[in-house]
């Protein structure tokens, strides 16, 4: 079998066999297939798609390209959550301790931000001393001690995905649903999960802007996850405005800690709402509770009692961070006092928010990265108490940009001001959770 034969077959719109897919992924992993050949197959998949059988075969081949973590000796159900990414999307930092405090083992393999979207690892690294580069043994030790661990993908976990992801970014094939599904499920499957909840964002700040495309992705993720032996469910959730009140790494961590402390402001309410909803589905999939309502009650209990906050504090300490950040986040997180006010140019109602532009504006001043090797400044960010439909007067503050560089802050404020559209009539209210997909 030759790589060009596999490429030609998919180029011509034919279905690949499991043997052909296994051969190709093995060649990607061991380096016997050249990058230009991998790129050619990626483009062929992008243009011609894959059927469900091919999709499962590709995912399983990528999953088996590296080590699969074994947590079978931990006597708890194993569950995780994945988000397709957005602006201000920080729910993982709340969900992991919430669900772990309910008796579920949460081995969370997370990612970094790229483009306009934030990354959980970058947010966590704004906590002084926090380590996300854990060995497999360190990861398991934290899991056993705390109930959850949060780390990045290592070279041993789904190595074929790591190589293919870099090439997808360079060849404009990132949006291909079969490649997205194989990438997500292979990484999550390598963590030895029993159950998984997937938050598929949809809207102008999401990776998938069109609802039909987001729904197709959600169905493909659920189908493939279940086929790989992971009980999987997806929620379509709104990303037509930043989630919560904070955008930027330290500011988002502060918002999460304040939520777990019961001290968050009203702007953070959607973050808690979505975190509880996703967590409740995780508990049901992990067979901890039979109904979503019972799961919500359990989660509210560990939130109100402070057990979720204690779990976060234990994790921070176990992963090398300063646990005092949970007592006084403003004293220990890298924050700046230099701010620029973003003013509304007119009176009316907020009818649209260009969420992607807000993400890009903060990334441009150091809060994100254009390339994966870029350094992130954890201090910069944007906060706003306003949501779609809120009324505002000319000259009132839409929000605040945080940045020590005055010129950069002013430019970000200008871009963010233009991202908020104010009109005379209030828009229809958007639902945070649009749809639940089980198959």
N, C-alpha and C positions, 0 to 999 in steps of 0.2 A: 504494500500500500504506500502511496506517495502523497505528500501534503497537497500537491497541485490537483490530484484527483478528487480529494475532498472539497477543495475550493471550487473546482469546476462544477461539481455536482450541485453545491448550494448556489453557486452563481446562476445556474440554469433553472433554479426554482424547485429542485428536487429535494426529497427528504433524506436526511443523513441517518445511517444505521447507528445503533449503539456502539458497534465495533469501530466505525469510522470516527465517531466523536471521542471515544476512549483513546484511540490512536493519536488523534490530534492534540488532545489535552495533555497526554503523557509527553508528547513532543514539545509542547509549550513549557511544561514543568522542567524537563531535563535539558532544555535549550537546543534540542536537535532541529526544531522548526524555527526558521528565521523570523525576525520581527516583521519583515515585509510580507511574509506568508500569513502570519497571524493577522496582520492588518487587513489583508485581502479577504480572509474568511469573516472577520468582523463586519466589513462592509457588505459582504454577501448576505450575512444574517440580518443586518440592518435593512437591506433592500427587500429581501424575500421572506423574512420572518422564520419562525419555527412552529411546528405543530406541538401539541401537548406531550407526545411521546419523546420528541427530540428535546423539548424543554427540560423534561425530567432527566433524560440521559445526560445532557450538558451539565445540569446542576449536580448530579451525583458524581460525574467525572471530576468536576472541579472540587467538590467536597472531599473526595478521596485522594486528591493530589497531594495532600499533606496529612498532618496528624489530626486525629479527632480526640478531643479532651475527654477523659473518663472521670466522671464524678459519681459513678454508680455507688460508691461506698458512702456518699453523703445521703443520709436517710430522709431526704426531702424531695418534693417535686421540683424540677428545674424549668424555669420559665424566663423569657426575656421579651423585650419590646424593641422594635425598630421603627424609626421615622424616616420618611423620604426627604425630610429637611425643609427648613424654612427660615424665617427671620424672627428672632426672639423665641425660637422653639427650644425650651430648656427642660421639658418634662422628664427626661431620663433621670436628672439629678433628684427629682422628687419621687418618681415612680420606684426606683430601685430600693431606697430605704423603706418606703411605704409597704411594698410587697414583701420584702425580706422580713419586716417586722411582723408580718402575718404568717410566717413560717415557710415561705418559699425560698429556694436557693436561686439567686439571680446572677448567673455568669454573663455579665454584659460586655460584649466586644463592641467598642464604639469607634467613631471616626473623627477626623478633623474637618474643619470648615474649609470650603473652597468656593470661590466666587462670592455670591451674595449670601450664601447660607452659612450659618454658624456650625461649629463642631463641639460635641460634648467633651472631647479630650482637651481642647483649647480652654474651654470654660473651667474645667477641673484644675488645669495647671495654673490658673490664676490664684488658687489657694496656695499660700506659701508652703513649699516643700512637697506638695502632692506629686506622687509618681504614678504615671500611667504605663510606663515601660516595665511590665512585670514578666518574669519568667513563668513557665507553666506551673512550677512548684510554688512560687510566691502567690500566683493567682489563686491556686487551690487553698493555700494556707489562709488567705484573706477570706475566701468563701466560707471555709469551715468556721473561722473565728467570728465573722460579722454576719454572714448570710448573703452578702453580695460583694462582688468585686467589679471594678471598671477599668478596662485596659484596652490598648490598641491591638490591631491585628499584627501577629508576629510572622516571621518568615516561614514558620512551620505550619501555620494555619492557612489552608486554601491558597498555597503559593501561586497556583495558576491564575487565580482571580487577581492577585496583586499585580502580576505582570500584564494581564489583559486589561485591567482597569486603567493603567498608565497609557496603554496603546489606544484604548477607547477615547480617552480624553484628547489624545493627539490626532485622532483620525475622525473626529466629529461623529462618533457612533455611540455616544453615551446614552442617547434617548431610546435605543432599541430595547423593547420590553423583554425579549428573551435574555438579553445580556444583563439587564437590571435584575431580573429574577434570579438568574444563576449566581450573580455576584452576591446578592443579599442572603439567599438561602444557603449557599455553600459556606459562607462565613458563620452564619448562625448555627447551621448544622454541625459545624466543627466544634462548637461549644457544648455539644452533648445535650441539647434541649429536649424536654418533653412537650413544651407548649410555647407558643410565640404569638404576640399581638403586634400587628403592623399598622402604623399610623401613616396613611397615604394622604399627603397634603394636596389640596387642589385650590387653585386661585392664582392671582397675579404675582404672588410671592413664592409660588411653589415651583418645583421642578416640572410637574405636570400641570399646566394651566387649564387645559380643557377637561371638563368633568368626564366625558366619555373615555378619554385616554386614561385618566386616573382610575376610573372604574375597571377598565380592561387590565391595567397593571395590578390592581388589587385582586381581581379574580385569578390572574395568573400566579401571583404570589401565594394565595391561599391554596390553590390547587396543587402547586408544586411542593409547598411546605408539607401539606398533608400526605402527598405521595412519598415524601422522604421520611415519613414517620414522625413528623412534628405536628401536633395539633395546632392549627393556624387559623387565625381570624384577622380580618382587616377592617379598619374604620376609615371612611373618607371624611377628612376634617378640613375646615376652612382655613385658607392662608391668603385672604384678601386684605389683611392688615397684620402688623406685628403681633405675635402672641404675647400678651401681658404688657407690662409697662416699660420693660427694659430691653434694650438691644446693646450688646457689648459684653465681653466675657465676665469681668468682675461685677458689673452691674447686674447681670443675669444670675450669677451665683448668689449675690446679696438678696435678690428677689426670691430665689428658691429657699434660702435659709429663713428669711422672714416669713414665708408661707408656712414652713414647718414649725416655726416658732409661734404661729398664730398672730403675727404682727403685720401681715401684708396689707397694702392699700387696695382700694377697689379696682385699680387698673390691673392688678395681678389676678383678679378673680377667674378669668378664663384659663389661666395656667393651672390653677387648682382644680377647676371643673374638668378640664381635659385629663389631667393627671389621675384624678379619681376614677374617671370613666374608663380609661385605658387599663388602670390597675385592677378595676373590678372585673373586666373581661379576662385579664391574666389569671385572677384567682379562680374564676369559673373554669377556664381551660385547664388549669392545674388541679382541678377537682378539690379545691379547698372549700369552695361554696357551690351550692347548686343553682343559685339565682344571682342575677346582677344586683338586686336590691339587698340581699343578704351580704354580698361582697362589699357593697357600698357602706353598709353599717359597720362591718368589721374594720374597713379602712378608716372610717371616721373615728372609730374608737382608738386606733393606734396613733392617729393624728392628734386627737384631743388629749390623749394621755401623755404625749411627749415621747412615746416609744420610737416613732419614726425619726424624730430629731436625734434621739440617742443613737439610733442605728447609723445615721449619717455621720455623727461625730465619731463613732467607733471605726467606720470605714476610713474617714479622713486620717485618723491616727494610724490605722493599720497600713495605709498606703503612703506614710511618711509626711503627711500634712500636719499643720498646726490645728489641733481640735478646738482651740479657743475661738476660732473663727465662727463657731456655732453660737457662742455666747455673745459676741460683739462683732458681727461681720464688718461693720464700718471701720473698726480699729485694726483689722488684720488683713483685709483685702487691699490690693493695690488700686486705689481710687485717686482721682484728681479733684481739686477744688475749682480749677479753671473751667468756666462754662460760658456758653453762648446761647442766648434765648432764641428760639425759633418762633417768629410772630406770624399770626394770620394776616394776610393782606386785605381781607374783607370779612364782613359779617355774613352769617348764614349757618348752614349745616354741613358737616363733613360727609361728603357723598362718595368719595373714592380716595383710596390710598395706594400709591404706586409702591408696593411693599418691596419689590426687587430693588428699586432705586434707593430706598432707605438702607437696605443691606449693602449695596454698592458704595453708598456715601460713607458709611462707617468703615467698610473694608478699605476704602481709599485713604483714610487717615490712620490706618494701622490696625484696625479692629478685625481684619480678615486677611485672606491671602488670595492673590491671583494665581500664583504657582504654589505647589505643595511645599516647596522648600522655603517660602517666605516666612519671616518672623512676624508674630502677632504681638501687638501692644495690648495687654489686658486692661489698661486704664481707660481707653477711649470708648465712647458709646453714646447712646441717645435714650432719653426717657420721655414718656408722654402719658398723661392720665386720660387722654381723649381717645374715643373709639368712633367707628363709623356711626353716623346718625346723631352725634353730639352737636349741640349748638355752640357757636363761638362768635365773639365780636371782633371786629377789626382791631389789630394791635394786641389782642390777647395772646398768651403763650400757647402754641401748639405743643411745645415740649422744650427740652434742653439738650444741647450737645455738650459732651464732656471731652475735653482735649486740652493738653498743655500747650500745644502749638496754636497760637491765636489765629494765624492766617488759615491754617488747615481747618480749624473749628468753624471759622466764618464761611468757608467754602462748603463744608458739610451742611451747615445750617441753611445755606442758600438752596442746595440740592433738596434737602428734606422739606423745606417750605414749598418748593415747586411740586413735591410728591403728594402733598395734601390738596385735594380739590374741594373747594367750599362753594356750595350752591344755595339757592333760595329755599328748596324743598328737601325735607328729610328723606333718605332712601329707605327701602324696605329692610327690615331687620334680617341679618344673616344667621343661619343656624351654625353653631360650632361643629357639631357632629352631623354630617349630612346623610350617612348611610353606613349600615353594618353589613359586612360581606362574610359569609360563612363557607362559601364554596366557589 
